[in-house]
Amino acid sequence: MANLRFIFLGAIYCSLFFSVFAAATSSTEAKKLVQLVDFDRSTMLNFTNIIYSTRPKLGDQKYISFVTCVDTSDMKNLREVLVSILDKKLSLQELAKINGFYQSDVGKKKIRNYRIFLLGQMKYPTEMKEESFSPEDLKILDDFKKSGAEKKLAGDYLFSDLNDVLRIEEETRVIVAKCSKLPAQVP
């Protein structure tokens, strides 16, 4: 009976150890994804794009100073929120698959093009130009878009929890408030 209890406790400890190890690995992959795709900065630029309607009230130079401040702000807290959401919503396998894609040449090109797209949407002056995708690139992109992981990352699934959205909003408001107080500067 004592041996059975020892085996049972050993099994519980092993399962706890492996679940903690898997969570840490998943969290590591989530951090890697946020860093690879510049997820924190993209989130902030998206938020800034939403409030783009304030540009006429701010004037061009103050608006450019504002966007520059947002884009270069310390986003540690926002990054931590995004990592926790990714870690909670995506499996280790999904995170690894997404990271693998974004480490590829096609994935890196997609990241650059998305950033250029966001800056263009905000009428922010940039010298960067979008890169075109070859037919082979388009096949890789299409395959990735069809994957379950990409659908979760790109869709409403990732931000379906109101508490997560509120946490993101809280962190973005801190950065926006700080950057809204800047004087106009020419970049």
C-alpha positions as CSV (number, residue, x, y, z in Angstrom):
1,M,0.0,0.0,0.0
2,A,2.9,2.4,0.8
3,N,4.5,1.6,-2.5
4,L,1.2,2.3,-4.3
5,R,1.0,5.7,-2.5
6,F,4.7,6.4,-3.4
7,I,4.0,5.6,-7.1
8,F,0.8,7.7,-7.1
9,L,2.6,10.7,-5.6
10,G,5.5,10.2,-8.0
11,A,3.1,10.3,-10.9
12,I,1.5,13.5,-9.6
13,Y,4.9,15.2,-9.2
14,C,6.0,14.1,-12.6
15,S,2.9,15.4,-14.2
16,L,3.2,18.7,-12.4
17,F,6.9,19.0,-13.4
18,F,6.1,18.4,-17.1
19,S,3.1,20.8,-17.1
20,V,5.2,23.5,-15.6
21,F,8.0,22.8,-18.1
22,A,5.5,22.8,-21.0
23,A,4.0,26.1,-19.7
24,A,7.4,27.7,-19.5
25,T,8.2,26.5,-23.0
26,S,4.9,27.8,-24.3
27,S,5.6,31.2,-22.6
28,T,9.0,31.3,-24.1
29,E,7.5,30.7,-27.6
30,A,4.9,33.4,-26.9
31,K,7.7,35.9,-25.9
32,K,9.6,34.9,-29.1
33,L,6.5,35.6,-31.2
34,V,5.9,39.0,-29.7
35,Q,9.5,39.9,-30.4
36,L,9.6,38.4,-33.9
37,V,6.6,40.1,-35.3
38,D,7.0,43.3,-33.2
39,F,3.5,42.5,-31.9
40,D,3.6,45.2,-29.2
41,R,4.5,48.0,-31.7
42,S,2.0,46.7,-34.2
43,T,-0.7,46.8,-31.6
44,M,0.2,50.4,-30.6
45,L,0.4,51.5,-34.3
46,N,-3.1,49.9,-34.9
47,F,-4.4,51.8,-31.9
48,T,-2.8,55.0,-33.1
49,N,-4.3,54.4,-36.6
50,I,-7.8,54.1,-34.9
51,I,-7.3,57.6,-33.4
52,Y,-5.9,59.0,-36.7
53,S,-9.0,61.2,-36.9
54,T,-7.3,63.5,-34.4
55,R,-4.6,64.4,-36.9
56,P,-6.4,67.5,-38.2
57,K,-6.8,68.8,-34.7
58,L,-3.2,68.1,-33.8
59,G,-1.6,69.5,-36.9
60,D,0.9,67.5,-39.0
61,Q,4.1,68.1,-37.0
62,K,2.5,67.3,-33.6
63,Y,0.9,64.2,-35.1
64,I,4.2,63.0,-36.5
65,S,5.8,63.6,-33.1
66,F,3.0,61.7,-31.4
67,V,3.3,58.7,-33.8
68,T,7.1,58.7,-33.4
69,C,6.8,58.8,-29.6
70,V,4.3,55.9,-29.7
71,D,6.4,53.8,-32.0
72,T,9.6,54.3,-29.9
73,S,8.0,54.0,-26.4
74,D,8.9,51.4,-23.9
75,M,6.3,48.8,-24.3
76,K,7.4,46.3,-21.6
77,N,4.0,46.2,-19.9
78,L,2.1,45.9,-23.1
79,R,4.5,43.1,-24.3
80,E,3.9,41.2,-21.0
81,V,0.1,41.4,-21.5
82,L,0.4,40.2,-25.1
83,V,2.7,37.3,-24.1
84,S,0.2,36.2,-21.5
85,I,-2.7,36.3,-24.0
86,L,-0.7,34.3,-26.6
87,D,0.4,31.9,-24.0
88,K,-3.2,31.3,-22.8
89,K,-4.8,31.2,-26.3
90,L,-2.3,29.3,-28.4
91,S,-0.7,25.8,-27.8
92,L,3.0,25.2,-27.8
93,Q,2.7,23.6,-31.2
94,E,0.8,26.5,-32.7
95,L,3.3,29.1,-31.3
96,A,6.2,27.0,-32.6
97,K,4.6,26.8,-36.1
98,I,3.9,30.6,-36.2
99,N,7.4,31.4,-35.0
100,G,8.9,29.1,-37.6
101,F,6.9,30.9,-40.3
102,Y,7.9,34.4,-39.1
103,Q,11.6,33.4,-39.0
104,S,11.5,32.5,-42.6
105,D,12.3,35.0,-45.4
106,V,8.6,35.1,-46.4
107,G,7.5,35.7,-42.8
108,K,10.1,38.5,-42.4
109,K,8.9,40.1,-45.6
110,K,5.3,39.9,-44.3
111,I,6.3,41.6,-41.1
112,R,8.0,44.4,-42.9
113,N,5.2,44.9,-45.3
114,Y,2.6,45.0,-42.5
115,R,4.6,47.7,-40.7
116,I,4.9,49.8,-43.9
117,F,1.1,49.3,-44.5
118,L,0.3,50.6,-41.0
119,L,2.5,53.6,-41.4
120,G,1.0,54.3,-44.8
121,Q,-2.5,54.0,-43.3
122,M,-1.6,56.7,-40.8
123,K,-0.1,58.9,-43.5
124,Y,3.2,58.8,-41.6
125,P,6.2,59.7,-43.8
126,T,8.5,56.8,-44.5
127,E,11.1,55.9,-47.1
128,M,10.3,52.2,-46.8
129,K,8.5,50.5,-49.7
130,E,6.5,47.3,-49.6
131,E,8.3,44.2,-51.1
132,S,6.4,42.1,-53.6
133,F,5.9,38.4,-53.1
134,S,7.0,35.8,-55.7
135,P,4.6,33.1,-56.8
136,E,6.5,30.7,-54.4
137,D,6.2,33.2,-51.6
138,L,2.4,33.5,-52.3
139,K,2.1,29.7,-52.1
140,I,3.9,29.7,-48.7
141,L,1.7,32.6,-47.5
142,D,-1.5,30.8,-48.6
143,D,-0.5,27.6,-46.9
144,F,0.3,29.5,-43.7
145,K,-3.0,31.4,-43.9
146,K,-4.9,28.1,-44.1
147,S,-3.2,26.7,-41.0
148,G,-5.2,26.7,-37.8
149,A,-2.5,28.6,-36.0
150,E,-2.6,31.5,-38.4
151,K,-6.4,31.7,-38.3
152,K,-6.3,32.0,-34.5
153,L,-3.5,34.6,-34.6
154,A,-5.2,36.7,-37.3
155,G,-8.8,36.4,-36.2
156,D,-11.0,37.5,-33.4
157,Y,-10.2,34.4,-31.4
158,L,-7.0,35.9,-29.9
159,F,-8.8,39.0,-28.5
160,S,-12.2,37.4,-27.7
161,D,-11.8,37.8,-23.9
162,L,-13.0,41.2,-22.8
163,N,-10.6,41.2,-19.9
164,D,-7.7,40.8,-22.2
165,V,-8.9,43.6,-24.4
166,L,-9.2,45.9,-21.4
167,R,-5.7,45.0,-20.3
168,I,-4.4,45.9,-23.7
169,E,-6.4,49.1,-23.7
170,E,-5.1,50.1,-20.3
171,E,-1.5,49.7,-21.4
172,T,-2.0,51.5,-24.7
173,R,-3.7,54.4,-22.8
174,V,-0.6,54.9,-20.7
175,I,1.6,55.3,-23.8
176,V,-0.9,57.5,-25.6
177,A,-1.2,59.8,-22.6
178,K,2.5,60.2,-22.4
179,C,3.0,60.9,-26.1
180,S,0.0,63.3,-26.3
181,K,1.9,65.8,-24.2
182,L,4.9,66.2,-26.5
183,P,5.6,69.4,-28.4
184,A,5.7,69.3,-32.2
185,Q,9.0,68.3,-33.7
186,V,10.1,67.6,-37.2
187,P,11.5,64.0,-37.5
